[in-house]
Amino acid sequence: MKIDIGFSLGFAFAALLVLFYLMSSIRIVNEYERGVLFLFGRYVGIKKPGLRFVLRPVYRMVVVDLRTIAEEVPPQDVITRDNVSARVNAVIYFRVVDPDNAILQVLNYRYATSQLSQTSLRSIVGAHDLDDLLSHRDKLNQQLQLMLDEQTDPWGIKVTSVEIKQVDLPEDMRRVMARQAEAERERRAKIIAAEGEFQAAQKMADAAEVLSRQPGTLQLRYLQTLVEIAAENNSTTVFPLPLEFLKAFGVGK
C-alpha cells in the first residue's frame, strides 16, 4: 500500500514537471514579429506568427521585431569643411527586413546601427560647408540615408529615413551670423528703397512728358491741387498764378 502511494506521488510529481516544461516551452510570435529558430545552436529557419512550441534546450528561438524603429543619434561634435565647429544630432528610422541576417550577421543590430549612424553623421557633415548644413539639410539627410542603408543591408536592416534634428553653433559664430543677417536685411532694404525711387522718378518723368504734350491737362491738374488744399479747412490760402494758367484765359498774349 505504501509502495502504491509513493508511486502515485512520484508519478504526479513527474507529470507536474512535464506539464511545467511544456508550458514553459510555449512561445507566442506576434503578427509584427518573426522567430529565428536554432537547433543545438544551428540555424534551422524562421517561425511565422502564432503559437509555437520551443522544446528547450534542444531548440532556441530569438524573436525579432519587424516594426520601424526610431533611434536617436546622440549629439556629435563635428567640424565642417569650412572649419566651423558644430554640435549636431539626428534621428534614424529603420526596420528589420531579414530577421535571420539581423541575428546571424551582427551581434546587436540596434546597437550596431546606432554606432554606424554616429560615425556616418560626422563623416557627412564634415564633408560639407556650414551653409549646406543650415540651408540644404534635405540633401544631407538623403546622403546619410543612402550611406546607412548601403552599410546595413548585409545585416538585413532597411534604413528608411534620417533627419538631422538640431545644429548647435558656438556663441561667437552665432553673433557673427546675426550680424551677417542684419547686414543682409539692410542691403535688401536699401535695394528696395532705391528701386522704389527709380520707379517713382520714372513715373514722374512719364507724367511730365504727357503734361508737356497737352498744356490743358496741366491746368486741370493745377485746379485739382487747389481743391485738395481748400479741403484742409485752411482759413487763408495763398497760391501763385502761373503764366500758363493766365494764357489759358487769354491774358498776357
Residue pairs with C-beta under 8 A, 6 or more apart in sequence:
22 53
24 56
25 53
25 54
25 55
25 56
26 51
26 52
26 53
27 35
27 51
27 52
27 53
27 54
27 61
27 63
28 50
28 51
28 52
29 35
29 47
29 48
29 49
29 50
29 52
29 63
30 49
31 49
32 65
32 66
32 67
33 49
33 63
33 64
33 65
33 66
34 46
34 47
34 48
34 49
34 63
34 64
34 66
34 99
35 46
35 47
35 48
35 52
35 61
35 62
35 63
35 64
35 99
36 43
36 46
36 47
36 61
36 62
36 63
36 64
36 99
36 100
36 103
36 104
37 43
37 44
37 45
37 46
37 47
37 54
37 59
37 60
37 61
38 44
38 59
38 60
38 61
38 62
39 58
39 59
40 58
41 60
43 100
43 104
46 99
46 100
47 61
52 61
54 60
54 61
62 103
64 96
64 99
64 102
64 103
65 96
66 95
66 96
66 97
66 99
67 95
68 93
68 94
68 95
68 160
69 93
69 94
69 95
69 110
70 91
70 92
70 93
71 91
71 92
71 93
71 94
71 110
71 113
71 114
71 117
72 89
72 90
72 91
72 92
73 89
73 90
73 91
73 92
73 114
73 117
73 118
73 121
74 89
74 118
75 87
75 88
75 89
75 166
75 168
76 87
76 88
76 89
76 118
76 121
76 122
76 125
77 85
77 86
77 87
78 85
78 86
78 87
78 88
78 121
78 122
78 125
78 126
79 85
79 86
79 126
80 86
80 125
80 126
80 128
80 129
80 130
80 133
81 126
81 127
81 128
81 129
82 129
82 130
84 130
84 169
84 173
85 169
85 170
85 173
86 125
86 130
86 133
86 167
86 168
86 169
87 167
87 168
87 169
88 121
88 125
88 133
88 164
88 166
88 167
88 168
89 164
89 165
89 166
90 117
90 121
90 144
90 162
90 163
90 164
90 165
91 162
91 163
91 165
92 113
92 114
92 117
92 148
92 159
92 161
92 162
93 159
93 160
93 161
93 162
93 163
94 113
94 148
94 152
94 157
94 158
94 159
94 160
95 157
95 158
95 160
96 102
96 109
96 156
96 157
96 158
97 156
97 157
97 158
98 156
99 156
100 156
101 154
101 155
101 156
102 109
102 155
102 156
102 157
103 109
105 154
105 155
105 156
106 112
106 155
109 155
109 156
109 157
112 152
112 155
113 148
113 152
113 155
113 157
113 159
116 148
116 151
116 152
117 144
117 148
117 162
120 144
120 147
120 148
120 151
121 144
121 164
123 147
124 140
124 143
124 144
124 147
125 133
125 140
128 136
128 140
130 169
132 139
132 140
133 140
133 164
133 167
134 167
137 164
140 164
141 161
141 162
141 163
141 164
144 162
144 164
145 159
145 160
145 161
145 162
148 159
148 162
149 158
149 159
152 158
152 159
169 177
210 217
211 217
211 218
211 221
215 244
215 248
216 248
218 244
219 244
219 245
219 248
222 242
222 245
226 237
226 239
229 237
229 239
230 237
243 252
246 252
247 253
